[in-house]
Amino acid sequence: MSRGIHAKFRLLKTENDIAYYAYGGSDFSFPYDEDIFNSLDGRIQIPLHLFNDRNAIADAIENKIIQVTPCYYAEFNFENFDIFALITIQKMISLYQTTNQLPKEGMWVC
């Protein structure tokens, strides 16, 4: 069963061993502006070495090694971290581990 949330992301650049992504997310259960969703106004900065170590993600988030600027429609978990960003990071790393290439863009529905 779907929760009714979705997001998309796009690689902006890689620089100094960091991948810079734009992302946006929204909840199907509430009205949302398609233009705001498509603007990919959220930002994720993730060190490249973390794409090889899925187990280090939780610590990297907690220690602010992964930097996130939440998107407009951010929904926060009990640790005050944007759920859209969290799932997007997990999806990006999963794609990388499948293809051995940084994902250039993608989307997910949950």
N, C-alpha and C positions, 0 to 999 in steps of 0.2 A: 504494500500500500504506500502510495506517495504522500509525503508530507505536504507537498505543494509549493516547494521552493525551487528556484533555479538560479543559475549564475552563468556568466561567460567570462572569459579572460583572454588576454593577448599579451605576448611578449613585446615589451617596448625596446629593450636593449640589454646587453650584457656588458659590464664594465667593472674592472678591478675585482674579478672573481665573484661578482654578484649579478643575479638575474633580476631585472626590473619588469614587473608585470602590472598591467591595468586590469581591473575586474569590476563587475557590477552584478548585483543580485537583487532578487525580489521574491515576494511571497504571492502566489496565485490567489490566496484567500482574501487579499486586500487589493483595492484599486491601486494601480501604480501607473506612472507616466513612462511610456515606452521610450521616449527621448532620454529621460534621466537614466533608465536602465541601460540603454545603448551607449550612453556617454562613457561607460567604464570609468567612473570617477574614483573608484577605490584604487589603492596602490599596495603592492606587495614587493618587498625586497628580500630575496632569499639567497644566501651564499651558495655557490655552485656545489661545494662539497656535500651539502645536505641532501642533494638529489640522489646520492649513493647510499644514504643511511636513513631509511624511513624511521628507525627506532629513535633517532636523535631529535625528531621534530618537536615533540612535546617539551623537551628541555630547551630547545632553541626558541620556542615561543615564550616559554616562561622566563627565560633569561634575556629576552628581547634581542636575540641574535637575528631572528626574522622580524622585520619591521613591517607594520601594516598601518595604512591610513584607511579607515573604514569607508565603505561605499555609502551612498545616500540612504539606501534602504537597509542598512546594517541591522542585524538582529544579534543581540549579545547573549552569550552563555553565562553560566554562573561565575566564570572567571573573567568576565567582562571582555571577551574576545569575540570578534565578529564571526558568526557561524558560517556565513558565506565565504569569508576568507579561509577559515579552517578547512572546509570541505574542498575549496578550490586548491589549496596547498596539497592536500592529500591526493587529489585527482592529478595534479601536475606531476607529483613525484611518482605516482603509479604509472602514468604515461611514459615518463622518462625511463623507469626501470623496465618497461616493456620494449621500448624502441631504442634506448641509449642515445636519444636526442632530446634536447630541451623542447618541450611543446611550444609551438609558435602561437597557437590559439586553441580554444576549446570551449565546451560548455557542458553542463551537467544538470540533471533534474533529479530531485530527491523527494 
